[in-house]
């Protein structure tokens, strides 16, 4: 397969792109300071690569969307800090600093840096492996085995150091990724022999160990929404995989049996072993509160994580409808609440369940609209749609491009579902998960623009 590195002369930019990207993703679960320093290098590499190839790359909407988002965040922060709510100017500027490095920016930067490596496909897979290795190191350092096994037995939740909100996305993403790539590697191992085959099988075994732990961790955190999301995206994955591979007999019967054992039976065994914990958590109060989102008396229900979330959603939707275009500024909702003297003073119809609670709205979609309105939300959605369209194109290519595209599509669905109940889209460890994953398809987009330009130039020379 011809890559950009075959047509573009290697230079220091490629080496810096590779080094900074791998360092950033490996250290993002382990050391935020190292990861942030690496991201500064990535930003410089992305800017240099964009400048050197500005002809074809600026014909893409992605750099312009990133620029618009960056300028809008700064201007929205300035307006809110100095003209709307000057008493909490520091909170709005803190929000602006957080959002200039979140959402569109990390996705586009990872896309540009991966394209700058000269082989976006190879290094996209490499970044996913590097991130997983970094996360395993994080687990080895921070997990307490005793407390973890007690949580599996139903003796309370297990709380990871990175926070409950982050792991409800991270572990489902790991499960989905391994369910995709373990069969892919099994198929590869079936067509190899010797030392390479042994290495692949050893790697598959280790990935299955990680899959078993991720399933156990998902149970130990006792997040009902995370359980639902994982089940839904695995169902989506099954439907998509059946459609994408419908014309191919990819696996032999032996490979199919091994795949079923590793990616179905391994999580199933962990689930059955912890079934009492799952059923107890599922029967807790609050599940019926979702029916109260439209109509119904939320205040009549017992206070529970589910009822509180639904109360926040209803309140947030009503607030967004009052200012749909620009929202209420980049300060956290908690700062806006305190500025007004409580949610009751902000909105007299606010549910009593939330009047004295919380610094976020427990929904990233509503959270973005509350802070920045449609002017901030729509550009993010457009970038993700561009990535999904690029994934659609890669689904037509067999091998690694198809497997990677399938993962990006299913992960994006998972991200959208997770965002329905968590308002942490701008937090660093979350951006360092969706940034490189969605960035892989943006890298494909940039690489395609460059290939078109290079091919057109070569045709002109020979014409």
Buried (B, 14 or more C-beta within 10 A) or exposed (E): EEBBBEBBEEEEBBEBBBBBBBBBBBBBBBBEEBBBBBBEBBBBBBEBBBEEBEEBBBEBBBBEBBEBBBEBBBEBBBBBBEEBBEEBBEBBBBBBBBBBBBBBBBBBBBBBBBBBBBBBBBBBBBBBBBBBBBBBBBBEEEBEEEBBEBBBEBEEBBEBEBEBBBBBBBBBBBBBBBBBBBBBBBBBBBEEEEEEBEEBBEBBEEBBEBBBBBBBBBBBBBBBBBBEBBEBBBEBBEEBBEEBBEEEEBBEEEBEEBBEEBBEEBBEEBBEEBEEBBEEBEEEEBEBBBEBBEEBEBEEBEBBBBBBBBBBBBBBBEBBEEBEEBBBBBBBBBBBBBBBEBBBEBBEEBBEBBBEBBEBBBBBBBBBBBBBBBBBBBBBEBBBEBBBEBBEBBBEBEEBBBBBBBBBBBBBBBBBBBBBBBBBBBBBBBBBBBBBBBBBBBBBBBBBBBBEBBEEEEEEEEE
